[in-house]
Amino acid sequence: MEKKRIEQIIVVEGRDDTAAILRSVDAVTIETHGYGIRPSTWDVIDKAYETAGIIIFTDPDTAGEQIRRRLAERYPNAEHAFLDRSLAEKDGDIGIENASPESIREALAKAHRPMSADRTVQETGSADVFTRDDLFRWGLDGMPGAARRRQEVGSRLGIGMASSKTFLRRLNHFGISREEVETALRDSK
């Protein structure tokens, strides 16, 4: 099977992540080597962001989310790919390197670019703004099983597992439509 070519540069945490990506797709990666990103690495990521564009694809753990936030702050129009924690865990270790090629391909196929001034409602198809009331109504916050439901819906939408506050922010940040959420809710039952 021929690997799908990813045009953007994929920003990952380490060399094991790169190896897993290259088993899954034809792509170029940049490794941050953790949170302490070197000035020379920032320069490489800057160039990739300005030319090919980047996809931020960090581990679904606390350190990965901290690195993602740091990258997203510097690169506000970067795409984001999320991998479910359950798909990235092996013997207590959590990382992209533990995921199957199919899981990595699916996460990259669902990569999202944030809503910004240069993305219109017409382009994204969403003018929806979600509130905490929506999460309550959908059973994604404030009731037993809400975290599990958020995980299922987040997986289907490609926005990952998150606390209700972060989940809400991602729905709005990535321009997810109400229809997409409702479809994911139906499919997760």
Secondary structure, DSSP 8 states (H G I E B T S, - for coil): ----EEEEEEEESSHHHHHHHHHHSEEEEEE--SSS--HHHHHHHHHHHHTT-EEE---SSHHHHHHHHHHHHH-TT-EE----GGGSEETTEESGGGS-HHHHHHHHHT-B----TTS-HHHHT------HHHHHHTTSSSSTTHHHHHHHHHHHHTS----HHHHHHHHHHTT--HHHHHHHHHHT-
